[in-house]
Amino acid sequence: MSKSTRRPKRPEEHILTIFLWILMAVYFFPIIWMYVSATRTTADFVGTPLGIPSTFHPANFVDAFVMADIGHHFIVSLIVTVVSVGIVISFGALAAFSFSRLRYRGRTFIYSSFFIGLILPVQSFLVGMFVLIKTAGLLN
C-alpha cells in the first residue's frame, strides 16, 4: 500500500475551513428555518412562534400549491421561457455569425452596443425608467 502524499494543513487553512463552515451555516439556516416553519400548523405558531414544530404537517405545501394555482402558472412560465430562449438563441446565433464572418460598415459599433448591453446590469436602468414613466404620468 502506498502512503498518502498529502501535505499537512497549515493553521490558516484550518481557520479558513472553520470560517467557511460558519458562513455556510449562516446562509443555509434561513432556508432550513423557512422549510421547517412551512410545515407547522397554525396551533404551533400560536403556541410557540419561534419554537421547533411539535408535528410535521406537509399538507401546507399542497394547500399553497392548489390555492395559488401554481400548476397553471408553472405551465405559463414554461411556455414563455421556452419561446424566449428559442428567440434569444436564434438571434444570438445570427449575430454571432455576422460578427465573426462578415465585414461591413458599422460592425464595430453594433458589436460594442451588444457588449455594453451585456456588461451593464438591468437594474442600472430602473431609476431612469421610473423617472421617465413618472414624468409621463403613467404610474397608478
Salt bridges, closest charged atoms under 4 A:
GLU12 OE2 - ARG10 NE 3.08
GLU13 OE2 - ARG7 NH2 2.90
